[in-house]
Amino acid sequence: MELFDTPELAAFRAEARAWLEANVPPLGEEESGVIGLFAEHEDEEAFLAKARHWQARLADAGWAGITWPTEYGGRGLTPVHEIVWRQEAAHFDLPVGVFGIGIGMGGPTIMAWGTEEQKARWLPPMLRGEEIWCQLFSEPAAGSDVAGLRTRAVRDGDEYVVTGQKVWTSGAHYSKWGMLLARTDPNVPKHAGLSYFIIDMRQPGVEVRPLRQMTGGANFNEVFFDEARVPAEHLLGAEGMGWSVALTTLMHERVAIGGYLVGAAGVFDTLRRMFDRVAEERGVHPLVDPVVRDRATDLYIRGQVLRFMTQRIIAKLAKGEIPSAEGAAAKLGLTSLLSRLANLAVDVQGPAGMLGPEDAIDDGRWALAFLGYPGMRIAGGTDQILRNIIGERVLGLPGEPRVDKDVPFSRIPG
Ligand SMILES: Cc1cc2nc3c(=O)[nH]c(=O)nc-3n(C[C@H](O)[C@H](O)[C@H](O)COP(=O)(O)OP(=O)(O)OC[C@H]3O[C@@H](n4cnc5c(N)ncnc54)[C@H](O)[C@@H]3O)c2cc1C
């Protein structure tokens, strides 16, 4: 039983672990923790086929939508159950991350805002992993300030015509559906003129161009819309309500990222095992060096603080409360911890830390982590935006100046 597990949660944990042990291959010790972030998949079709296979198995066994209501194929349990499931699943080879944007963010948004027809059309194939989703919010000049976006959607009979550009769209290249935030009215203040659409990504007028990251992988894309078409019945919520609908997605994005990072809990142990392998190879343990010892101790203390902070969040969720500033602080703390950890891992390996997968220790995953973790400090709210939230909501500092809040969008200099 974990700290704060109630008897009911402990039973759920045992049930989850038993199913995982009976059905899913375990991860090797050196693979646990999220250190293979943003890797390139040599055969993407095979990777997607494997992901679909496992998602369907999870759905059949009732593990796909822990917090989804039972009427939509979920278990109707709490976010705390979801955390427990993720803690257990982190030790197994379940490559279903490509469905996270749909199930973690799109599904809850459709449940909150969709019509019965929309829910019936999109939720079942989403949960079973038959259709992959992406999030089309960020643009070249609208990231942290996403309400400043410029992609237009203009009504034309029973359809909307979409023209503009999105960027950093994770998984757009294999997605069937996109959650699109676009401007339908430029003559009202920026938050009021937005609408939220579900757009078919496989149509003329949608061009997806991969962006290659410094990890070598290409998980993000630029997406160009040139008079792409969206049927009016694919509008989620009313026209002009897009910002409120998007807030539902963004709230669930934080929760989804938090849940993903639960898997990182084991990464400190993974680092310790890597130290032991370096010691075997070189005959000297890295912790003999007082500087390495000092850095490792610092990371361990930060890790313990985060563990307790996570328990605080779990306790709040268990009471049915929504942790907002705590979530921001935990994401800030954890992503900075992971970056420091990966930096130490490659430093300890010395020049060997730069080697490719064939020659490097732990198949080069530490170099990937070193290059990939900085992205986690940007996605779902940058470090600076999270500090703003903490400053305003926890420390009571004055709010950000928002001078363009009440100005019609068309009068804001572009
Ligand atoms: C791994 C990853 C996955 C992503 N996936 C998606 C996706 O699937 N779909 C999608 O739509 N987007 C996605 N994004 C984009 C992400 O949402 C944006 O990168 C993020 O919102 C920041 O926006 P920006 O990159 O335009 O930076 P900007 O907002 O231009 O920020 C630039 C710098 O200025 C700072 N800054 C900005 N405003 C303030 C402020 N008010 N106060 C203090 N500092 C400020 C920022 O912290 C940052 O350091 C992803 C990004 C990453 C890294």
The ligand as an SDF file (V2000), in Angstrom:
LIG
                    3D

 53 58  0  0  0  0  0  0  0  0999 V2000
    6.6210   18.9820  -26.3820 C   0  0  0  0  0  0  0  0  0  0  0  0
    5.6440   19.9780  -26.9250 C   0  0  0  0  0  0  0  0  0  0  0  0
    4.4270   19.5480  -27.4490 C   0  0  0  0  0  0  0  0  0  0  0  0
    3.5100   20.4920  -27.9530 C   0  0  0  0  0  0  0  0  0  0  0  0
    2.3580   20.0290  -28.5210 N   0  0  0  0  0  0  0  0  0  0  0  0
    1.4390   20.9270  -28.9730 C   0  0  0  0  0  0  0  0  0  0  0  0
    0.2340   20.4620  -29.6070 C   0  0  0  0  0  0  0  0  0  0  0  0
    0.0210   19.2670  -29.7840 O   0  0  0  0  0  0  0  0  0  0  0  0
   -0.6720   21.3720  -30.0160 N   0  0  0  0  0  0  0  0  0  0  0  0
   -0.4780   22.7220  -29.8380 C   0  0  0  0  0  0  0  0  0  0  0  0
   -1.3690   23.4930  -30.2010 O   0  0  0  0  0  0  0  0  0  0  0  0
    0.6820   23.1870  -29.2970 N   0  0  0  0  0  0  0  0  0  0  0  0
    1.6360   22.3180  -28.8570 C   0  0  0  0  0  0  0  0  0  0  0  0
    2.8280   22.7630  -28.3210 N   0  0  0  0  0  0  0  0  0  0  0  0
    3.0710   24.2060  -28.2860 C   0  0  0  0  0  0  0  0  0  0  0  0
    3.0300   24.7990  -26.8880 C   0  0  0  0  0  0  0  0  0  0  0  0
    1.6940   24.8780  -26.4160 O   0  0  0  0  0  0  0  0  0  0  0  0
    3.6740   26.1810  -26.9850 C   0  0  0  0  0  0  0  0  0  0  0  0
    5.0270   25.9810  -27.3510 O   0  0  0  0  0  0  0  0  0  0  0  0
    3.6230   26.9130  -25.6650 C   0  0  0  0  0  0  0  0  0  0  0  0
    2.3010   27.3150  -25.3940 O   0  0  0  0  0  0  0  0  0  0  0  0
    4.5270   28.1820  -25.6950 C   0  0  0  0  0  0  0  0  0  0  0  0
    4.2240   28.9540  -26.7800 O   0  0  0  0  0  0  0  0  0  0  0  0
    5.3770   29.4700  -27.7820 P   0  0  0  0  0  0  0  0  0  0  0  0
    6.2430   28.2960  -28.1350 O   0  0  0  0  0  0  0  0  0  0  0  0
    4.7010   30.2020  -28.8840 O   0  0  0  0  0  0  0  0  0  0  0  0
    6.2590   30.4600  -26.9210 O   0  0  0  0  0  0  0  0  0  0  0  0
    5.8830   31.9640  -26.5370 P   0  0  0  0  0  0  0  0  0  0  0  0
    4.5330   32.0110  -25.9250 O   0  0  0  0  0  0  0  0  0  0  0  0
    6.1690   32.8550  -27.6960 O   0  0  0  0  0  0  0  0  0  0  0  0
    6.9510   32.2320  -25.4090 O   0  0  0  0  0  0  0  0  0  0  0  0
    8.3310   32.5430  -25.6710 C   0  0  0  0  0  0  0  0  0  0  0  0
    9.0070   32.8110  -24.3430 C   0  0  0  0  0  0  0  0  0  0  0  0
    8.3850   33.9480  -23.7120 O   0  0  0  0  0  0  0  0  0  0  0  0
    7.9050   33.5990  -22.4180 C   0  0  0  0  0  0  0  0  0  0  0  0
    6.6380   34.2790  -22.1540 N   0  0  0  0  0  0  0  0  0  0  0  0
    5.5670   34.3640  -22.9810 C   0  0  0  0  0  0  0  0  0  0  0  0
    4.5690   35.0610  -22.3870 N   0  0  0  0  0  0  0  0  0  0  0  0
    5.0180   35.4060  -21.1450 C   0  0  0  0  0  0  0  0  0  0  0  0
    4.4520   36.1050  -20.0450 C   0  0  0  0  0  0  0  0  0  0  0  0
    3.2020   36.5950  -20.0930 N   0  0  0  0  0  0  0  0  0  0  0  0
    5.2080   36.2910  -18.9300 N   0  0  0  0  0  0  0  0  0  0  0  0
    6.4790   35.7800  -18.8720 C   0  0  0  0  0  0  0  0  0  0  0  0
    7.0770   35.1140  -19.8920 N   0  0  0  0  0  0  0  0  0  0  0  0
    6.3570   34.9100  -21.0040 C   0  0  0  0  0  0  0  0  0  0  0  0
    7.7070   32.0990  -22.4700 C   0  0  0  0  0  0  0  0  0  0  0  0
    7.7590   31.5200  -21.1740 O   0  0  0  0  0  0  0  0  0  0  0  0
    8.8510   31.6510  -23.3590 C   0  0  0  0  0  0  0  0  0  0  0  0
   10.0360   31.5310  -22.6110 O   0  0  0  0  0  0  0  0  0  0  0  0
    3.7880   21.8710  -27.8720 C   0  0  0  0  0  0  0  0  0  0  0  0
    5.0240   22.3000  -27.3650 C   0  0  0  0  0  0  0  0  0  0  0  0
    5.9700   21.3680  -26.9200 C   0  0  0  0  0  0  0  0  0  0  0  0
    7.2780   21.8570  -26.4200 C   0  0  0  0  0  0  0  0  0  0  0  0
  1  2  1  0
  2  3  1  0
  2 52  2  0
  3  4  2  0
  4  5  1  0
  4 50  1  0
  5  6  2  0
  6  7  1  0
  6 13  1  0
  7  8  2  0
  7  9  1  0
  9 10  1  0
 10 11  2  0
 10 12  1  0
 12 13  2  0
 13 14  1  0
 14 15  1  0
 14 50  1  0
 15 16  1  0
 16 17  1  0
 16 18  1  0
 18 19  1  0
 18 20  1  0
 20 21  1  0
 20 22  1  0
 22 23  1  0
 23 24  1  0
 24 25  2  0
 24 26  1  0
 24 27  1  0
 27 28  1  0
 28 29  2  0
 28 30  1  0
 28 31  1  0
 31 32  1  0
 32 33  1  0
 33 34  1  0
 33 48  1  0
 34 35  1  0
 35 36  1  0
 35 46  1  0
 36 37  1  0
 36 45  1  0
 37 38  2  0
 38 39  1  0
 39 40  1  0
 39 45  2  0
 40 41  1  0
 40 42  2  0
 42 43  1  0
 43 44  2  0
 44 45  1  0
 46 47  1  0
 46 48  1  0
 48 49  1  0
 50 51  2  0
 51 52  1  0
 52 53  1  0
M  END
$$$$
